[in-house]
Amino acid sequence: MSRSMSFRLSLAALAVALALPVWAQETIKIGVITDHVGGSKFYAEPVTRGIEYGARKINEAGGVLGRKIELIIEDDQNKPDVSAAKARKLVDDGVVIFLSTTGSPATQQAQTVSLETKTPQLAPANGGDQMTTVLDNPYFFQTGPLASVQLATLMAYTKTKGFKQIAIVRDNTALAQGFSDSFRAGLEKAGIAVALEEVIPLGATSAVANLQKVRGAKVDAIFQAGISGPEMLQFFRGYAQLGMKEPIYGSYNLSIPAYLTMARDLMEGVIFADAFDPDRAEVKDFLAQFAKENTGGPAGSLEAYGWDGIHLVAEALRRAGAPDREKLRAAMQGVERFDTVVGAKGTFWSFAGGKRAGFHPQGAVIRVVENNQHGKVLQAGQ
């Protein structure tokens, strides 16, 4: 190629670049607030891993709006004040949306920033019913299975058991309190008495005393509303130490793989709500693809929340037509049917009718722990 021809081609390329909007020549910045060192690390990091993997695959397919996604990841240590500071930093860094994978109190505090700065915020795995009610924040969206949905699904599964009274056991985190409140309201509405609610405080080295009270109450079942791993490990240890036989039913927090490691051989037969059906074709494809291309271990529901979350954001960006925060918020609110890896067969995420909690009411499933693994689905939906 001659020098003059090369020069003409360079000028042509420059002309094309100058003709494009400025935003079309840059990456699309998306923030992620995770927890690398705090109490939510054991579920925040897998969700973040799913987001990273999803962003990589989106970029390999050409990106969004002709641009690559650039993730800016910040660690809030699961501290509310730090989470708000990190959210503000991400906004200052130019993100068009940020995803929160950390604990509920931290995610709620970050909402003050998304509301003030009018920046969309998505919590892809959060299930707290109160997340969209504490603040009237039209920029906040969540897609985890609500605690009320989980309980309704558990209740549908247990309706033939004839339970008259149960015990709730939890730790003293704000999120566990929220789950317990949702459980209590649903149980009492169904005519099932909550005989006692035992709280295992953070830092406890034993839960035997708590479980002795539960055993003495002669309840029909134990509903586990705990969140914090170390304290729930004490719960399972105490349960085994006392030789208890009352059936255990838990929230989707028991689907966190770390529990299977921490409480190995202590969770056999535990029934828990989940949003992941390994028999679905979409799930099988996701698991196989993830296992083939990643070295960070096998995937599960947590990685799937992250994968679905970043793909939801990508779809909303396409609908918005530009990386504009207000257009993106409107596009998110306009999502009526978004097919996902998580959730029961035939369900999807939707924010139709002004909702900001997008998980389908029939999307939860009931699973059982078998041989130190998350086992088969016993029921899908309510």
N, C-alpha and C positions, 0 to 999 in steps of 0.2 A: 504494500500500500504506500502511495506517495505521501510526502509530508503535507502537501496541500490538501489531499483527500482526507487525511487524518484530521487536519485542522477543521475542515468543513464539517466532518462528523461530530467533532467536539462541540462546535458551535450549535449544531442541530440538537444535540443532547442538552446543552445548556438552555436552548430556547424552550424545549419541552418542559424542563424542570421549572423554568421561570413562569411558564404558563399555568402550572399546577398551583392550587391554593397552598399557602404556607404550611397548613396543617398536614397536607398530603405528603410532605417531604420528610416528616418526622415520625417517630414511634408514637404509639398511643400509650400513655402512662397510666397504669392501673396499680393502685396501692393494695397492700396486704398487711394487716395487723395480726401478728401471731404471738405465740408465747414459747420461747426457747428454754426458759429456766424456772418458770413459776408453776403454780398448781394445776394449770390447764394444759401444760406442755404435752401430756400424754394423749390428748385428743386434738389439740391445736396443730401440732406439727404434721400428723397424717393428713388432715384436711388441707393444710398448706401444700403438702407434697402433691396432692391431687390437683390443686390449682396450678402448680408449676408444670406438672405433666400436661395438663390440658392446654396451657398457654403455649407450650412447646409444640404440641401437635397442631394447634391453630396456626402458629407461625410457619410450620413446615408446609401447611396447605395454602400458604399465601397471605396469612394474616387477616385483618379486618379492614375494609375500606381501602385496600391497597397498601396497608401499613402493618408493620409488625407490632405485637404487644410487648411492652416493656414493664415487667413487674418490679415494683419498688417495695421491698419487704422490710417491715419494722417489727421489733420485739417490744411488747409492752409489759412483759414479765407478769402478766395477768393482774396488773395494778390499774385501777380506774383512772387515777390522775395521770399516770404515764400513758395510758391508752389515749386519753384526750390530747395530750401533748404530741403523741405520734401521729394522730389523725390530723392535727393542725400542720405538722411538718409535711405530711403527704400532700395536703392541699396546697401548701406553699411550693412544693416540688412540682406541681402542675398535674396531679392525677385527675382524671375525669370521674373516677369512682374508686372507692376502696372497699375491700372485703375484710370482715372481721371474723377471725376463727378462734378467738380467745374466749374467756369466760363471760357470762352474762353481765355481771356488774361492770366490768371493763368495757364491754360492748355498749352498754347503756350510756356510760359516761362519754364514749366517743360519739354518741348520737348528738350530744350538745354541739359538737363541732360540725357534723354533717348538716344539722338544722341551721346553724348560724351562717355557714358558708355556702349553703344550698348545693352541697355536693352529695350525690347519691352514695348510699352505703348499703352493702349486702352482707347479711350474716347467713352463709349457706347451710350451716348445720345447727343453728341455735333453735331450741324447742320451747323456750320459755313463753308461756301465754302472755306475760306482761310486757314483752319486748316492744310491742307496737302500741301499747296503751299508756305507758308511763309518760311519754312525750307524744304530742300530736305532731309527728315528724313525717311529712309526705316524702322525704328523701330517704327514708329507711325501709328496707325490705328484708324479710327473713324467709327461709325455705326449709328449715328443719321441722320435723314432726312435732306439733304442739303437744304439750303434756296432756292436755284435755283429750286430744286424739289418741294418744298412747293409752290413756286410761280407758277410754271408751272401747278400744280394741281389746285390751286385757279383760274388760268386763264382759264383752261379748263372748270371749273364749271361756270365761269362768262361770257363765250364767247357769250352767247345769251343775255346778259344784255345790250349790246350796249354802254358800258362806253366810253366816249370821254376824260374825264379828271378826275383825282383823286387827293387826298391829301395823303401824307404819314405823319404819326405822330409817333414819337419815343422819347426815352430818349437819353441822351448823352453818354451812355456807348459805348465802342468799339464794342461790339457784336451787339448792336442795329444799329450802323452805318453800320456794315457789312451786316446785314439783309436788311437795307434800300437800300444800294448800289445794292444788288442783285435784290431787288424788282424793283428799278428804271430801271435797265438795261433790265429786262424782260418786264416791262410795255412799255417802249419806243420802244423796238423791236416789240411789238405787236401793235404799233401805238396809244397807250394810253398816253396822256400827263400827266406828274406830275405837276399839277398846283402850288403846294407849298409843302414844307417839313417843318413841325413844330417840333421843338425840345423842349421837356419838361426837363429842367435840373434836375439833381439829387438834392434832397432836396427841390424841389418846393412844395409849399403849395396850389397851385391852377393851373389849366390848362385852366381856362375860357378864358383868353386872347388869348391863342393859338387857342382854338376852335372857338372863335369869328372870327378870321382870316379865318379859314377853312370854316365857314358858309358863310362868305362874298365872298369867291371864288366860291360859288355855284358849287361845285364839284359833280360828280355822286356817289362817294363812298369814304370811308376812308380806307386806308390800314394801319393797325396797326403793326408797326415793333418794338415796345417797348419790353424791357426785364425786367427792374427793377419794382418790384411790387408796391412800394409806389407811384411812378410817374404815373404808369398806372392806379392806383386807382384814382388819380387826373384826369386823362383823362376821365374815365367813369363817375365820379362825375360831371365834367364840361359838358360833353355831355348831361347828364340827366338834369342838371340845366338849360341849354339853350334850352331844348326841341328839340334837333336836331333829324332828321329823316334819315339822310344819312346812308346807310347800312355800317356796319363795317366788314372788312375782316382782319383776323389776322394770324400770324404765329403759329407754334406749341407751342410757349411759352404761348399762351392763353389756352392750354390744361393742364397747371399746376393747380392742384386742389385748391391751395391757393387763386387763383384769385376769385374763386366762393365764398369763404368766405369773402375776403376783399371787393369785389365789389358786395356783395349780392343784388339781385334785380336790378342791374344796367347793366347786360350783356344779358338780354333776347333777343334772335334773333341774337346774334353775330355769325358770320360764321368764323370757324378757321380750319387751316390745322392740321392734327394729324397723328399718325401712329398706331392707336389703333382702332380695329373694335370689339366692344363687342358682335357682333353676330357670330363671328367665334367660332367654337367648341374649338379650342386651347385656346382662350382667356377665354371662359366660364370656362374651366377646371382650368386654372391658377387662375382666380379670386376666384373660389370656394375653391380651395386648400389653397390659401393664407389666405382667410377669416377664414378658419377652424383652421389653425395652427398658426396664428399670432394675437397679441394683439395690434399692433400698428396702427390699423385702416384699412379700405379697400384699396385694391391695385388699381392702374391705370396704365397708360402708363409709368410713370416714374419708378415704381417698375419693370415693365416688361423689360425696357431697361437694368436695372441692372441684372435681372434674365437671360436674353439672353446673356448679356456680359460675365458673369462668366461661363455660359455653353459653350460659344464660346471658352473661354480660356481653359476650361477642354478638349474640343474636340481637340484643337490645341496641347495640351500636349500629348494626346493619340497618335496623328499623329507623334509628335516629338519623342516619345518613351523614352524620358528622360527629366528631368527638366533642360535643357540646354538652355541658352538665345538665342544663335544663331540658334539652331535647332528649337526653339519655334518661332522665327521670321520667319524662312523659312516655318514652318507649317502654321502660320497665313496667310502669303502671298499666300500659296497654297490653301486656302479655296475657293472653287468655288460655293458651294451651302450649306448654313447653314440655316435650317428651324428655324423660330423664332415665338415668341408670338406676337411681334410688327409687323406692316406692313399689307398691304392689302392682301386679300386671294390670294394664289398662288405666293407670292413674298418671297424673301429670302435675306440673306446677302451673298456677294461675293466679293472677292478681286482678281478675275481672271484678267489676262492681266496686272498685276502690279499695279492695283488700290490699294489705301489705304483708300478710302472712300467706305465702303461696303454696304450702304443702296441702296435698289433696286429703280431704277428711277420710277417705277410704284407703289411703296410701300406706298405712302402717301394717306390719305383719307380726305374728307371734312366733318366736323360735325357742328352741331348747338347747341347753349346753349338753353335749354328748362327747365323752372321751376327750375332755379339755379342748373342744372345738365348738364353734357356733354351728349348731346342727340344723336339722330340717325345719322348714316352715310348717307350723301346726295350723295356722289360720292366717288368711289374708283379709284385711279390711274388717269392718264391724258387722 
